[in-house]
């Protein structure tokens, strides 16, 4: 029988096979297999030397969606330290999975968010699971897995730049509406918006009108922890790197003001004292 920790990791690994996939960055779409389908295949993959002969589930290097030397170094540093080959294979598959499969796009914002001139503001679009949309809470927690190896860097291809990209694009999303939790790709990315088949089933009243802009927002549910996740990744990035740039140069302060205003507004009671629905 497997020891309990290994059993839990094995269950998590099996779950990853069925629920996590990548839509490759545009330049590789024609060459790279769909990750969900590829991950379910066992033939031709390197197997671990342990009892369970677990396959290597990392895409080939040219099909990975983001590269971090710090993450690769961590995997190699732990290779001789995790003696159980099956346990190491689970770590080797799971730890880099977000970078390997979920960074749909990394780039820079347009000036004044209008097509044309680019700024030095990092943006990153990180998908979750099998839907081409970005959830505030999920994308923050996916990237926070790499906090232990995060280092300050101005390199636009660095792990630090990916953190900044997530912070900056989440800041934009929250300013679009702090009452929603999942958003479409930024227009700078050139990535097609995802159709939400459940849109017609949602009844969302915001800012005096019904519905939300589907070109910008994928799904709309009020989740205070989504806004808290933005604050968490912002705080963690600064505490590790000491980099104040993303907070001083762009609209981060305005975003925090939006968060506070939304949180205060949501304290309004659902019903008025006379039992009527409160639509304030």
C-alpha positions in Angstrom: 0.0 0.0 0.0 1.2 3.5 -0.8 2.2 5.8 2.1 -0.6 8.4 2.7 1.4 11.4 1.3 2.2 9.5 -1.9 -1.4 8.4 -2.3 -2.6 12.0 -2.1 0.0 13.2 -4.7 -1.0 10.3 -6.9 -4.7 11.4 -6.8 -3.7 15.0 -7.5 -1.6 13.8 -10.5 -4.5 11.8 -11.9 -6.7 14.8 -11.5 -4.2 17.0 -13.4 -4.3 14.6 -16.4 -8.1 15.0 -16.8 -8.5 18.7 -15.9 -5.5 20.8 -17.0 -4.5 21.6 -20.5 -2.8 24.3 -22.5 -3.7 26.1 -25.6 -0.2 26.8 -27.0 1.0 30.3 -27.7 0.0 31.3 -31.2 3.3 30.7 -32.9 3.2 27.1 -31.9 -0.5 26.3 -32.5 0.1 24.3 -35.6 3.0 22.3 -34.3 2.0 21.5 -30.7 -0.6 18.9 -29.7 -3.6 19.8 -27.6 -2.4 19.2 -24.1 -5.5 17.5 -22.8 -5.4 14.9 -25.5 -1.6 14.5 -25.3 -1.5 14.2 -21.5 -3.8 11.1 -21.7 -1.4 9.2 -23.9 1.2 7.0 -22.3 2.9 5.5 -25.3 6.3 7.0 -26.2 6.8 8.9 -22.9 9.6 8.5 -20.5 8.5 6.4 -17.5 9.7 6.7 -13.9 11.7 3.8 -12.6 9.5 3.3 -9.6 6.6 0.8 -8.9 4.0 2.9 -10.8 6.1 3.8 -13.9 4.6 7.2 -14.2 5.0 9.0 -17.5 6.7 12.4 -17.9 3.8 14.7 -18.7 5.8 17.9 -19.5 5.3 19.1 -23.1 8.4 19.2 -25.3 10.5 22.3 -24.7 9.3 24.1 -27.9 5.6 23.6 -26.8 6.0 24.9 -23.3 4.3 28.3 -22.8 6.8 30.0 -20.6 10.4 29.3 -19.5 12.0 30.0 -16.1 15.6 29.1 -15.4 14.8 29.3 -11.7 12.1 26.7 -11.9 14.2 24.4 -14.1 17.1 24.7 -11.6 14.8 23.9 -8.7 13.7 20.7 -10.4 17.2 19.6 -11.0 18.3 20.5 -7.5 15.6 18.3 -6.0 16.1 15.4 -8.4 18.8 13.7 -6.2 17.0 14.7 -3.0 13.6 13.0 -3.7 14.7 9.4 -3.6 11.3 7.8 -4.6 11.3 8.0 -8.4 7.5 8.0 -8.6 7.3 10.8 -6.0 9.8 12.8 -7.9 8.0 12.3 -11.2 4.8 13.7 -9.6 6.8 16.8 -8.6 8.5 17.1 -12.0 5.1 17.0 -13.7 3.2 19.2 -11.3 5.5 22.0 -10.2 6.2 23.6 -13.7 2.7 22.8 -15.0 1.4 26.4 -15.0 4.5 27.6 -16.9 4.4 24.7 -19.3 0.8 24.8 -20.2 -1.1 27.9 -18.9 0.7 31.1 -19.9 -1.4 31.8 -22.9 0.3 35.1 -23.6 3.0 37.4 -22.2 3.6 40.9 -23.6 3.1 44.6 -23.0 0.2 47.0 -22.8 -0.7 49.6 -25.4 -0.4 53.2 -24.4 -3.8 54.4 -23.0 -5.1 50.9 -23.9 -5.4 52.0 -27.5 -3.9 49.9 -30.3 -0.6 51.3 -31.6 2.2 52.3 -29.3 3.4 49.9 -26.6 4.5 50.8 -23.1 6.8 49.0 -20.7 3.9 47.7 -18.6 4.1 43.9 -18.5 0.9 42.0 -19.1 0.3 38.2 -18.9 -2.7 36.1 -19.7 -2.8 32.9 -17.6 -5.6 30.5 -18.3 -7.1 28.0 -15.9 -8.0 24.4 -16.8 -9.6 24.0 -20.2 -11.2 27.4 -20.6 -9.5 30.2 -22.5 -10.2 32.8 -19.8 -8.4 34.2 -16.8 -9.8 33.9 -13.3 -8.4 36.4 -10.7 -8.1 34.0 -7.8 -6.9 31.0 -9.8 -4.3 32.8 -11.9 -2.9 34.5 -8.7 -2.6 31.1 -6.9 -1.1 29.4 -9.9 1.7 31.9 -10.2 2.2 32.1 -6.4 3.5 28.5 -6.6 6.8 30.0 -7.9 7.2 32.6 -5.1 10.0 30.6 -3.4 12.2 30.9 -6.5 11.1 34.4 -7.5 14.0 36.9 -7.9 13.9 40.6 -8.8 14.6 41.2 -12.5 13.9 43.7 -15.2 14.2 41.1 -17.9 10.8 41.0 -19.7 11.2 37.2 -20.1 11.9 36.6 -16.4 9.7 35.0 -13.7 9.5 38.5 -12.1 8.0 39.9 -15.3 5.4 37.2 -15.4 4.4 38.1 -11.8 4.2 41.8 -12.9 2.2 40.8 -15.9 -0.4 39.0 -13.8 -0.6 41.9 -11.3 -1.0 44.5 -14.1 -3.6 42.6 -16.1 -5.6 41.8 -13.0 -5.5 45.4 -12.0 -7.0 46.3 -15.4 -9.7 43.6 -15.0 -10.7 44.8 -11.6 -11.1 48.4 -12.9 -13.4 47.1 -15.7 -15.6 45.6 -13.0 -14.7 44.6 -9.4 -17.9 42.5 -9.3 -16.8 39.8 -11.8 -14.1 37.1 -11.4 -13.2 35.8 -14.9 -12.0 37.8 -17.9 -11.2 37.7 -21.6 -7.7 38.0 -23.1 -6.4 41.5 -23.2 -6.7 43.0 -26.8 -2.9 43.4 -27.0 -2.6 39.6 -27.0 -4.4 39.0 -30.2 -5.9 35.9 -28.5 -9.6 35.3 -29.5 -12.2 35.9 -26.8 -13.8 32.8 -25.3 -17.6 32.3 -25.7 -19.4 31.7 -22.5 -22.4 29.5 -23.2 -23.7 30.2 -19.7 -23.9 33.9 -20.3 -27.7 33.8 -21.0 -28.3 32.0 -17.8 -26.6 34.7 -15.7 -28.7 37.5 -14.3 -26.3 40.3 -13.6 -27.3 43.9 -12.7 -24.3 46.3 -12.7 -24.1 50.0 -12.9 -27.8 50.4 -13.7 -27.9 47.9 -16.5 -28.4 44.2 -17.2 -25.5 42.0 -18.2 -21.8 42.7 -18.8 -19.4 43.3 -21.7 -18.6 39.9 -23.0 -15.7 41.2 -25.0 -13.9 42.0 -21.8 -15.5 39.8 -19.2 -16.0 36.0 -19.4 -18.0 35.3 -16.3 -19.4 37.5 -13.5 -19.7 36.3 -9.9 -19.0 38.4 -6.8 -16.1 36.8 -4.9 -14.3 38.9 -2.3 -11.5 36.3 -2.3 -10.8 37.1 -6.0 -10.1 40.7 -5.1 -8.1 39.5 -2.0 -6.0 37.3 -4.3 -4.9 40.4 -6.3 -3.8 42.1 -3.1 -2.0 38.9 -2.0 0.0 38.5 -5.1 0.8 42.2 -5.1 2.0 42.1 -1.5 4.0 38.9 -2.0 5.7 40.2 -5.2 6.8 43.4 -3.4 8.0 41.6 -0.2 10.2 39.2 -2.2 11.6 41.6 -4.8 11.3 45.0 -3.2 10.2 46.3 -6.6 7.8 49.2 -6.2 7.5 49.8 -10.0 4.2 48.1 -10.8 2.5 49.9 -8.0 3.9 53.4 -8.6 4.0 53.6 -12.4 0.6 52.3 -13.4 -3.0 52.4 -11.9 -2.5 50.0 -9.0 -3.5 52.6 -6.4 -6.7 53.4 -8.4 -7.5 49.6 -8.5 -7.2 49.3 -4.7 -9.6 52.3 -4.3 -12.0 50.4 -6.6 -11.7 47.3 -4.5 -12.4 49.2 -1.3 -15.4 50.9 -2.8 -16.8 47.6 -4.1 -16.3 45.9 -0.7 -18.1 48.7 1.0 -21.0 48.6 -1.5 -21.4 44.9 -1.0 -22.1 45.5 2.7 -25.5 46.9 1.6 -28.3 44.7 2.9 -30.1 42.6 0.4 -33.5 43.8 1.6 -34.7 47.2 2.8 -36.3 47.5 6.3 -39.8 47.2 4.7 -38.9 43.9 3.1 -38.3 45.1 -0.5 -35.3 44.1 -2.5 -32.5 46.7 -2.2 -31.3 47.7 -5.6 -28.9 50.4 -4.5 
